[in-house]
Amino acid sequence: MTGGAGFSRSAKQSFDENQKLGKFRDKQNAYSSAKRGNAVPKDLDDLIAHRYGRRDWFLRTRKIVLISFIIAAILFLGYLFVLG
């Protein structure tokens, strides 16, 4: 088999390089302080508003899909009974 040992060495080298890069990258984002527990009230308000917004979007999407499915089923059944 060719390249077995070389592959594992390059994989380890790549892993080590990625680990070193992780130390230099900024790990802060808008909600990181809210997740750690030492949050500013504004961060918490933003996080809560974002979560409620996503929940509302999913609920609306679910309703639209359900209504579309019901309409499609009614049209399909109507098509079967008219032609059948």
Backbone torsions as a table, in degrees:
resi	resn	phi	psi	omega
1	MET	NA	138.2	-174.8
2	THR	-99.5	138.4	170.0
3	GLY	76.9	13.7	-178.6
4	GLY	-62.7	-51.1	-178.1
5	ALA	-70.7	-36.7	179.3
6	GLY	-65.7	-35.9	179.8
7	PHE	-66.2	-44.7	-178.4
8	SER	-67.5	-34.2	178.2
9	ARG	-67.9	-42.8	179.9
10	SER	-69.5	-33.2	177.3
11	ALA	-66.0	-41.9	178.8
12	LYS	-65.9	-40.0	179.3
13	GLN	-64.8	-42.0	178.3
14	SER	-64.5	-41.5	177.8
15	PHE	-61.1	-45.5	179.6
16	ASP	-62.5	-40.4	179.0
17	GLU	-64.5	-40.9	178.6
18	ASN	-65.7	-36.9	177.5
19	GLN	-64.3	-41.1	179.1
20	LYS	-66.6	-39.1	178.9
21	LEU	-64.7	-34.1	-179.5
22	GLY	-62.0	-26.7	179.6
23	LYS	-72.3	-26.0	-176.5
24	PHE	-93.3	-19.8	-176.9
25	ARG	-78.0	147.8	178.0
26	ASP	-79.8	122.1	-176.0
27	LYS	-97.9	5.0	-179.1
28	GLN	-81.3	139.9	169.2
29	ASN	-137.3	-175.8	-171.8
30	ALA	-63.4	-31.0	-173.0
31	TYR	-112.1	7.5	-175.2
32	SER	-66.3	-37.4	179.8
33	SER	-69.2	-31.8	179.2
34	ALA	-69.1	-31.7	-179.7
35	LYS	-78.0	-28.7	-178.4
36	ARG	-78.2	-22.9	177.8
37	GLY	108.2	-15.9	178.3
38	ASN	-103.0	58.7	-170.3
39	ALA	-93.9	155.6	172.1
40	VAL	-86.6	143.5	-178.9
41	PRO	-54.5	-34.3	178.6
42	LYS	-63.5	-41.0	177.6
43	ASP	-61.8	-41.5	179.0
44	LEU	-65.2	-41.6	178.3
45	ASP	-62.3	-42.5	178.1
46	ASP	-63.4	-42.1	-179.3
47	LEU	-64.3	-44.8	179.9
48	ILE	-64.8	-43.3	178.8
49	ALA	-62.0	-40.1	179.5
50	HIS	-64.0	-45.1	-179.7
51	ARG	-64.6	-42.1	177.5
52	TYR	-64.3	-38.5	177.7
53	GLY	-62.5	-43.0	178.5
54	ARG	-66.4	-39.8	178.7
55	ARG	-62.6	-44.4	179.2
56	ASP	-63.1	-39.8	179.1
57	TRP	-63.2	-43.7	179.0
58	PHE	-64.7	-39.4	178.9
59	LEU	-64.8	-43.4	177.8
60	ARG	-62.9	-42.8	-179.7
61	THR	-63.3	-42.1	179.3
62	ARG	-62.5	-41.4	179.0
63	LYS	-64.9	-42.4	-179.6
64	ILE	-63.2	-42.1	179.7
65	VAL	-65.8	-42.8	179.7
66	LEU	-63.4	-45.6	179.0
67	ILE	-63.4	-41.3	178.6
68	SER	-62.5	-41.2	179.4
69	PHE	-64.9	-42.3	179.3
70	ILE	-64.0	-43.9	178.3
71	ILE	-62.8	-42.7	178.9
72	ALA	-63.7	-39.5	179.2
73	ALA	-65.8	-41.5	178.7
74	ILE	-63.6	-44.3	178.5
75	LEU	-63.5	-40.9	-179.7
76	PHE	-65.9	-45.4	178.3
77	LEU	-64.6	-40.1	176.3
78	GLY	-62.1	-39.7	177.5
79	TYR	-63.4	-41.6	179.8
80	LEU	-65.8	-42.1	-176.7
81	PHE	-74.5	-31.1	179.8
82	VAL	-72.2	-43.3	-178.8
83	LEU	-86.8	-18.0	-175.2
84	GLY	-87.6	NA	NA
